[in-house]
Amino acid sequence: MKDFEISASYIKQQLNDFKPETAIVLGSGLADLADQIVDPISIPYADIPEFPQSTVAGHTGRLVAGTLGGKNVICMQGRFHYYEGHSFEKIAIPVRSFKALGCKSVILTNAAGSLNEDMGPGSIMLITDHINFSGFNPLIGPNDDEIGPRFLDLTQTYDREIGEKVEKAALKSGLTLYRGTYIWVSGPTFETPAEIRAQRTLGADAVGMSTVPEAIVARHCGLKVCAISTITNLAAGLSATNLSHDETLEQGQLAAQRLTTLLTDLLAG
């Protein structure tokens, strides 16, 4: 068995007859969203064979399965980042496990810095495209043709139909929803003002240290992808304040309720 199949087999045993349709990955400060899941089944990452372990503050480190908005979901309460030292093979395991469990789509959330002064902390942005600014790709290495193609088309990485449903859910909830391009950097350092100027020139609207590897892996194995950023700060050079992870967690938690409402309405729609 492949590593993700071993993980999926264990998870399936813990879920009994429960069959998730949608996977959700929660970013920094957004862990409380999992508390809204009805009839939760909790599985610590430490118990799952082959699963990596989360080491970042604000990433709880467990799967929570149940219903949200009347739909069967499985939620990652804490994700894995390349800057933690995880290999891309390890980062790919959860997403591929979701596919093996029968999920059809994945909703990726993150905390991001804004490159647009008009999109300040507390804003929510639907990711419509991305820029890989890291120099890395999670599909580097031998390709498993049983999982996906050697050369993956990323023309429509983020599912337009789901994106339209997000916009309708935002309208229903009375939330202002921005749309934009997310640029991925490896981290763990925040960007320099010069890097932010370069990223703005490239057309990025928000910057962060996650999401893109998971989106690529998800599309590679055939999952539909939706991605949403909660804006926690203005990027380097756009604000007089220094950047910190504490600010990311604080602003993420403040935005968690709005994101919970949006995702619940999305799934119920």
VOBAVEX-588461 format. One record per atom (N, C-alpha, C): residue in one letter; y, x, z. Coordinates in steps of 0.001 Angstrom, whole numbers, padded with zeros to 6 digits, always signed. Layout:
% residues N
aYXZ/...
This chain:
% residues 269
m-001200+000833+000000/m+000000+000000+000000/m+001253+000870+000000/k+002302+000370-000631/k+003587+001070-000639/k+004298+000843+000690/d+005251+001720+000994/d+005904+001648+002301/d+006533+000282+002561/f+007229-000291+001559/f+007870-001586+001789/f+006849-002710+001896/e+005687-002539+001261/e+004623-003548+001375/e+004024-003538+002782/i+003944-002356+003377/i+003467-002252+004757/i+004447-002951+005699/s+005743-002700+005479/s+006763-003365+006295/s+006704-004878+006119/a+006638-005320+004872/a+006628-006756+004579/a+005402-007437+005170/s+004264-006762+005146/s+003041-007336+005703/s+003187-007591+007198/y+003778-006632+007910/y+003987-006807+009351/y+004978-007935+009618/i+006086-007942+008879/i+007105-008980+009071/i+006495-010364+008826/k+005705-010471+007775/k+005075-011756+007432/k+004188-012257+008564/q+003488-011338+009214/q+002628-011729+010342/q+003468-012303+011484/q+004636-011713+011726/q+005487-012173+012814/q+006143-013516+012489/l+006338-013789+011205/l+006997-015035+010794/l+006038-016213+010746/n+004724-015931+010851/n+003708-016974+010751/n+003846-017696+009407/d+004144-018997+009413/d+004246-019759+008162/d+005678-019851+007633/f+006616-019237+008319/f+008014-019310+007894/f+008218-018464+006639/k+008866-019050+005629/k+009084-018357+004357/k+010585-018297+004051/p+011195-017129+004199/p+012626-017000+003909/p+012910-017068+002416/e+014055-017676+002074/e+014481-017764+000677/e+015636-016813+000379/t+016480-016598+001394/t+017664-015764+001238/t+017708-014730+002349/a+017998-013485+001979/a+018192-012427+002967/a+019689-012192+003151/i+020081-011866+004369/i+021480-011579+004683/i+021543-010238+005406/v+022420-009354+004947/v+022633-008065+005606/v+024008-008096+006258/l+024048-007865+007569/l+025297-007957+008319/l+025923-006579+008503/g+027223-006480+008222/g+027951-005228+008350/g+028497-005021+009751/s+029279-003951+009915/s+029832-003566+011220/s+030667-004692+011825/g+030353-005019+013089/g+031111-006032+013803/g+030710-007456+013491/l+029728-007630+012610/l+029365-008984+012162/l+028031-009465+012724/a+027482-008732+013687/a+026154-009049+014214/a+026082-010437+014837/d+027210-010933+015368/d+027193-012232+016054/d+026846-013382+015116/l+026999-013168+013820/l+026664-014232+012874/l+025202-014651+013021/a+024334-013692+013356/a+022908-014001+013501/a+022646-014961+014649/d+023587-015035+015606/d+023414-015942+016740/d+023496-017408+016316/q+024011-017667+015113/q+024129-019040+014624/q+022853-019526+013933/i+021890-018646+013775/i+020630-019020+013117/i+019820-019925+014038/v+019341-021025+013481/v+018596-022034+014245/v+017116-021669+014299/d+016493-021888+015468/d+015080-021574+015694/d+014765-020129+015296/p+015479-019172+015889/p+015353-017783+015461/p+014022-017129+015841/i+013560-016289+014955/i+012437-015390+015218/i+012998-013977+015131/s+012934-013237+016227/s+013551-011921+016283/s+012494-010826+016216/i+012737-009825+015369/i+011800-008713+015195/i+012581-007403+015274/p+012413-006618+016332/p+013118-005327+016422/p+012683-004378+015301/y+013642-003654+014763/y+013303-002679+013713/y+012260-001685+014206/a+012346-001331+015494/a+011447-000314+016048/a+009982-000731+015965/d+009736-002048+015846/d+008357-002543+015786/d+007809-002596+014364/i+008676-002459+013366/i+008265-002656+011976/i+007807-001332+011372/p+006556-001220+010948/p+006070+000020+010338/p+006896+000406+009114/e+007204+001675+008983/e+007934+002268+007861/e+009436+001969+007869/f+009896+001069+008726/f+011326+000720+008754/f+012117+001858+009372/p+013295+002167+008808/p+014180+003134+009476/p+014828+002491+010699/q+015540+003299+011477/q+016211+002809+012673/q+017720+002961+012515/s+018467+001936+012959/s+019922+001982+012884/s+020477+002773+014056/t+021462+003641+013769/t+022017+004509+014812/t+023510+004290+015054/v+024124+003321+014354/v+025569+003147+014400/v+025948+002027+015362/a+026995+002242+016166/a+027497+001209+017077/a+027877-000029+016284/g+027486-001205+016830/g+027780-002457+016138/g+026665-002913+015226/h+025583-002125+015149/h+024424-002486+014327/h+023229-002625+015270/t+022892-003872+015625/t+021968-004165+016710/t+020578-003586+016479/g+020044-003726+015290/g+018737-003161+014997/g+017587-004133+015118/r+017726-005316+014500/r+016609-006263+014486/r+016757-007220+013314/l+015635-007795+012923/l+015624-008889+011952/l+015641-010204+012712/v+016383-011170+012191/v+016394-012513+012763/v+016144-013498+011627/a+015058-014260+011744/a+014708-015253+010731/a+014843-016650+011317/g+015219-017596+010469/g+015384-018977+010903/g+016151-019745+009843/t+016854-020789+010252/t+017608-021582+009278/t+019103-021464+009541/l+019860-021427+008456/l+021317-021405+008503/l+021803-022274+007357/g+022616-023268+007673/g+023049-024198+006642/g+021892-024964+006039/g+020815-025114+006811/g+019656-025851+006335/g+018728-025052+005431/k+019027-023786+005212/k+018208-022931+004344/k+017472-021879+005167/n+016278-021533+004718/n+015500-020493+005380/n+016059-019113+005046/v+016443-018374+006083/v+017043-017061+005872/v+016353-016018+006739/i+016493-014781+006336/i+016108-013652+007177/i+017291-012696+007174/c+017700-012278+008349/c+018978-011582+008512/c+018767-010205+009120/m+019399-009197+008514/m+019407-007853+009089/m+020598-007740+010032/q+020320-007646+011317/q+021373-007484+012309/q+021558-005973+012528/g+022219-005365+011554/g+022352-003913+011527/g+021725-003350+010268/r+022449-002486+009562/r+021963-001911+008309/r+021808-000409+008436/f+021376+000210+007347/f+021165+001655+007311/f+022097+002281+006291/h+022652+003426+006645/h+023628+004098+005796/h+023130+005486+005412/y+023541+005924+004257/y+023183+007265+003795/y+023738+008330+004740/y+024939+008076+005307/y+025556+009086+006167/y+024814+009285+007476/e+023923+008351+007843/e+023119+008522+009047/e+022004+009551+008853/g+021799+009954+007607/g+020724+010896+007304/g+019483+010239+006744/h+019542+008909+006530/h+018397+008213+005939/h+018288+008575+004455/s+017081+008749+003995/s+016876+008937+002565/s+017058+007596+001858/f+017332+007653+000566/f+017460+006403-000182/f+016133+005655-000240/e+015019+006389-000183/e+013712+005732-000139/e+013602+004842+001094/k+014135+005324+002233/k+014112+004531+003462/k+015100+003369+003391/i+016290+003618+002831/i+017305+002579+002731/i+016809+001430+001857/a+015939+001745+000890/a+015434+000724-000032/a+014378-000181+000594/i+013735+000281+001669/i+012598-000462+002225/i+012943-001897+002633/p+014021-002141+003409/p+014297-003525+003807/p+014498-004464+002625/v+015307-004047+001639/v+015590-004919+000495/v+014311-005223-000285/r+013511-004206-000536/r+012255-004437-001256/r+011283-005269-000432/s+011354-005147+000899/s+010523-005985+001771/s+010910-007453+001628/f+012216-007723+001528/f+012666-009105+001363/f+012119-009704+000072/k+012129-008919-000977/k+011563-009382-002248/k+010079-009684-002082/a+009362-008798-001391/a+007925-008986-001178/a+007636-010210-000317/l+008598-010595+000549/l+008430-011777+001397/l+008705-013078+000645/g+009239-012961-000574/g+009501-014150-001381/g+010958-014541-001496/c+011870-013724-000962/c+013294-014040-001096/c+013709-013979-002566/k+014638-014855-002929/k+015160-014901-004303/k+016532-014232-004419/s+017243-014143-003287/s+018603-013595-003324/s+018909-012886-002022/v+019943-012039-002066/v+020401-011344-000872/v+021922-011434-000810/i+022432-011708+000395/i+023866-011735+000646/i+024205-010495+001469/l+024994-009616+000892/l+025383-008377+001558/l+026787-008523+002126/t+026965-008240+003397/t+028295-008282+003998/t+028648-006894+004510/n+029936-006617+004592/n+030367-005328+005110/n+031763-005427+005698/a+032123-004406+006446/a+033497-004204+006891/a+034108-003166+005971/a+035298-003438+005455/a+035893-002556+004450/a+037367-002350+004713/g+037875-001257+004169/g+039303-000989+004199/g+039963-001515+002944/s+041157-002059+003083/s+041858-002644+001941/s+042728-001600+001245/l+042694-001623-000071/l+043567-000775-000881/l+044740-001579-001430/n+044877-002795-000928/n+045920-003715-001372/n+046685-004193-000140/e+047960-003821-000039/e+048746-004185+001141/e+048814-005682+001383/d+048640-006486+000327/d+048692-007943+000471/d+047387-008519+001033/m+046330-007719+001056/m+045039-008156+001575/m+044800-007411+002893/g+045368-007937+003961/g+045379-007238+005237/g+044160-007505+006094/p+044115-006910+007285/p+043004-007118+008216/p+042758-008599+008480/g+041486-008962+008499/g+041101-010357+008689/g+040822-011091+007399/s+041189-010487+006261/s+040938-011121+004957/s+039455-011048+004604/i+039050-011942+003715/i+037673-011955+003218/i+037717-011802+001703/m+036927-010856+001181/m+036937-010573-000254/m+035542-010709-000847/l+035434-011515-001863/l+034195-011615-002636/l+034137-010422-003586/i+033080-009647-003501/i+032933-008482-004374/i+032449-008946-005743/t+033227-008649-006765/t+032871-009045-008130/t+032361-007875-008957/d+032606-006653-008471/d+032121-005456-009156/d+032254-004284-008189/h+031653-003152-008543/h+031781-001994-007664/h+031965-000710-008457/i+032447+000300-007757/i+032558+001663-008276/i+031770+002567-007339/n+030847+003334-007900/n+030072+004285-007104/n+030837+005611-007087/f+031548+005870-005987/f+032397+007057-005853/f+031672+008171-005096/s+030376+007949-004793/s+029654+008858-003900/s+028993+010028-004615/g+028678+009828-005887/g+027917+010851-006599/g+026418+010713-006407/f+025976+009686-005670/f+024550+009474-005421/f+024110+008138-006014/n+022803+008001-006190/n+022239+006741-006669/n+020876+006548-006005/p+020613+005368-005439/p+019349+005159-004717/p+018115+005146-005610/l+018299+005116-006925/l+017152+005078-007834/l+016807+006454-008401/i+017504+007490-007932/i+017168+008848-008370/i+015755+009202-007903/g+014993+009817-008788/g+013612+010173-008478/g+012656+009424-009373/p+011362+009604-009174/p+010365+008903-010004/p+010564+007390-009921/n+010452+006710-011044/n+010620+005253-011057/n+009270+004560-010939/d+009224+003499-010147/d+008032+002651-010041/d+008242+001464-010959/d+007576+001469-012110/d+007760+000404-013088/d+007306-000960-012580/e+006483-000984-011536/e+006057-002260-010961/e+007189-002913-010170/i+008175-002102-009766/i+009318-002627-009012/i+010452-003017-009941/g+010782-002126-010882/g+011900-002393-011779/g+011992-001336-012862/p+012936-001490-013780/p+013035-000589-014931/p+013616+000779-014580/r+013286+001771-015393/r+013832+003113-015204/r+015353+003112-015341/f+015864+002429-016357/f+017302+002378-016604/f+017794+000954-016370/l+018513+000779-015273/l+018893-000558-014812/l+020278-000937-015324/d+020391-002120-015922/d+021679-002644-016375/d+022421-003253-015183/l+023620-002731-014915/l+024434-003238-013801/l+025648-004021-014287/t+025575-004526-015528/t+026701-005272-016084/t+027064-006469-015212/q+026053-007153-014700/q+026290-008322-013847/q+025541-008129-012528/t+025973-007116-011797/t+025318-006818-010524/t+025450-007980-009545/y+026649-008576-009500/y+026938-009627-008524/y+026884-010979-009224/d+025973-011823-008763/d+025639-013067-009437/d+026842-014005-009540/r+027183-014378-010751/r+028367-015215-010977/r+028181-016614-010416/e+026999-017167-010557/e+026752-018529-010068/e+026910-018599-008551/i+026354-017610-007848/i+026515-017594-006394/i+027983-017370-006038/g+028660-016511-006796/g+030083-016264-006564/g+030911-017531-006669/e+030588-018370-007645/e+031305-019642-007797/e+031044-020554-006600/k+029823-020507-006076/k+029497-021314-004902/k+030251-020810-003668/v+030432-019485-003578/v+031212-018917-002474/v+032649-019419-002540/e+033205-019452-003742/e+034585-019924-003905/e+034713-021388-003511/k+033736-022214-003881/k+033760-023635-003501/k+033631-023792-001988/a+032769-022950-001367/a+032589-023014+000083/a+033874-022594+000796/a+034561-021590+000262/a+035825-021146+000854/a+036878-022245+000765/l+036924-022918-000372/l+037872-024013-000561/l+037587-025141+000428/k+036305-025451+000610/k+035898-026496+001548/k+036291-026125+002979/s+036163-024836+003313/s+036448-024370+004669/s+037928-024101+004902/g+038736-024169+003830/g+040150-023867+003954/g+040436-022389+004138/l+039507-021540+003680/l+039665-020103+003819/l+040276-019501+002555/t+041172-018554+002733/t+041688-017807+001595/t+040661-016755+001207/l+040184-016802-000019/l+039157-015872-000489/l+039745-014990-001581/y+039725-013689-001348/y+040137-012730-002368/y+038928-012350-003218/r+039187-011885-004411/r+038150-011355-005297/r+038532-009928-005656/g+037553-009047-005725/g+037925-007681-006066/g+036760-006738-006234/t+037122-005494-006544/t+036162-004414-006774/t+036051-003557-005524/y+034831-003312-005113/y+034527-002508-003929/y+034126-001106-004381/i+034675-000089-003740/i+034320+001282-004081/i+033528+001895-002928/w+032386+002491-003272/w+031489+003041-002258/w+031696+004542-002126/v+031917+004973-000881/v+031954+006391-000547/v+030834+006662+000453/s+030358+007900+000489/s+029200+008194+001329/s+029532+008173+002814/g+030794+008529+003205/g+031107+008651+004616/g+030402+009894+005191/p+030443+010102+006523/p+031002+009204+007531/p+032508+009370+007770/t+033157+010314+007112/t+034597+010445+007302/t+035323+009323+006575/f+036426+008872+007169/f+037305+007971+006437/f+037968+008759+005314/e+038526+008058+004360/e+039079+008698+003169/e+040431+009340+003486/t+040800+010324+002694/t+042134+010913+002810/t+043118+010055+002029/p+044419+010147+002339/p+045404+009401+001548/p+045328+009724+000058/a+045027+010989-000289/a+044925+011359-001702/a+043738+010659-002364/e+042625+010567-001624/e+041451+009871-002173/e+041750+008391-002382/i+042485+007797-001445/i+042842+006379-001593/i+043733+006183-002818/r+044680+007093-003037/r+045516+006975-004236/r+044662+007053-005501/a+043678+007946-005493/a+042781+008072-006648/a+041961+006802-006838/q+041475+006235-005742/q+040642+005035-005820/q+041442+003829-006301/r+042700+003743-005878/r+043557+002658-006366/r+043791+002810-007872/t+043956+004035-008322/t+044146+004282-009749/t+042914+003858-010540/l+041738+004030-009944/l+040487+003643-010606/l+040289+002130-010657/g+041076+001401-009861/g+040978-000060-009896/g+040250-000680-008730/a+040039+000086-007653/a+039354-000458-006488/a+040301-001286-005628/d+039743-002314-004990/d+040512-003179-004094/d+040144-002986-002631/a+038913-002532-002375/a+038445-002297-001011/a+037473-001133-001037/v+037396-000419+000095/v+036546+000766+000168/v+035663+000699+001400/g+034427+001190+001254/g+033501+001202+002379/g+032349+002154+002158/m+031462+002220+003169/m+030390+003212+003195/m+029004+002588+003073/s+028909+001414+002478/s+027608+000729+002390/s+027569-000165+001162/t+026595-001061+001145/t+026496-002204+000217/t+026048-001830-001199/v+026689-000856-001820/v+026343-000514-003200/v+024895-000052-003336/p+024371+000833-002456/p+022955+001188-002595/p+022034-000011-002495/e+022328-000917-001567/e+021490-002107-001399/e+021594-003021-002615/a+022803-003155-003170/a+022991-003992-004357/a+022184-003448-005532/i+022211-002132-005716/i+021466-001514-006818/i+019968-001719-006630/v+019486-001471-005415/v+018051-001644-005133/v+017644-003105-005318/a+018496-004030-004874/a+018189-005457-005010/a+018084-005868-006468/r+019033-005437-007286/r+018977-005782-008708/r+017765-005129-009376/h+017423-003935-008928/h+016278-003225-009509/h+014983-003993-009309/c+014858-004676-008161/c+013614-005416-007907/c+013743-006898-008229/g+014878-007307-008819/g+014991-008670-009336/g+015625-009682-008421/l+016241-009251-007328/l+016939-010181-006448/l+018349-010462-006968/k+018807-011693-006806/k+020194-012015-007095/k+021049-011497-005939/v+022256-011031-006253/v+023095-010388-005245/v+024438-011087-005114/c+024813-011343-003864/c+026170-011755-003518/c+026658-010771-002463/a+027907-010343-002550/a+028429-009387-001573/a+029835-009801-001155/i+030087-009714+000138/i+031363-010147+000713/i+031856-009095+001704/s+033119-008712+001570/s+033748-007774+002500/s+034654-008510+003468/t+034594-008123+004741/t+035618-008525+005690/t+036552-007323+005834/i+037821-007539+005629/i+038797-006456+005654/i+039197-006173+007099/t+038970-004941+007547/t+039242-004595+008940/t+040481-003721+009111/n+040962-003143+008013/n+042118-002249+008124/n+042689-001972+006739/l+043928-001515+006721/l+044489-000964+005496/l+044036+000482+005388/a+043694+000909+004195/a+043145+002245+003993/a+044162+003338+004286/a+043688+004568+004363/a+044512+005722+004722/a+045750+005831+003832/g+046887+006024+004470/g+048124+006167+003731/g+048865+004868+003520/l+048205+003734+003794/l+048841+002427+003602/l+049315+001834+004932/s+048971+002504+006021/s+049351+002010+007349/s+049744+003195+008216/a+050581+002945+009195/a+051030+004011+010093/a+049997+004343+011158/t+048977+003486+011337/t+047984+003688+012390/t+046849+004580+011906/n+046208+005272+012860/n+045034+006067+012543/n+043813+005167+012402/l+042847+005577+011582/l+041648+004784+011357/l+040598+005123+012409/s+039848+004091+012845/s+038789+004314+013828/s+037697+003275+013654/h+036491+003635+014092/h+035376+002686+014022/h+035569+001555+015027/d+036247+001847+016146/d+036523+000791+017133/d+037342-000330+016497/e+038328+000044+015672/e+039136-000959+014986/e+038265-001758+014019/t+037345-001059+013345/t+036431-001733+012414/t+035614-002793+013141/l+035060-002428+014298/l+034240-003369+015069/l+035075-004538+015573/e+036268-004243+016087/e+037133-005292+016642/e+037527-006299+015571/q+038002-005816+014433/q+038430-006716+013371/q+037239-007437+012738/g+036092-006752+012672/g+034898-007394+012149/g+034470-008570+013004/q+034547-008397+014310/q+034183-009481+015219/q+035143-010658+015104/l+036436-010360+014900/l+037423-011424+014731/l+037158-012225+013455/a+036663-011535+012433/a+036408-012200+011147/a+035041-012867+011100/a+034188-012566+012082/a+032805-013039+012042/a+032714-014564+011994/q+033575-015254+012747/q+033501-016710+012767/q+033866-017301+011412/r+034888-016741+010770/r+035258-017229+009440/r+034130-016979+008441/l+033509-015819+008554/l+032401-015500+007642/l+031205-016395+007925/t+030956-016689+009194/t+029853-017590+009567/t+030059-018966+008932/t+031273-019484+009040/t+031593-020779+008438/t+031399-020744+006931/l+031874-019677+006311/l+031756-019549+004845/l+030287-019498+004422/l+029479-018689+005090/l+028078-018555+004673/l+027275-019823+004964/t+027600-020488+006077/t+026915-021744+006388/t+027205-022796+005326/d+028468-022909+004926/d+028854-023862+003877/d+028230-023453+002526/l+028161-022149+002267/l+027555-021679+001034/l+026090-022078+000950/l+025360-021837+002022/l+023918-022139+002024/l+023666-023645+002017/a+024573-024397+002652/a+024403-025851+002709/a+024788-026528+001413/g+025559-025826+000579/g+026084-026428-000655/g+025050-026610-001747/
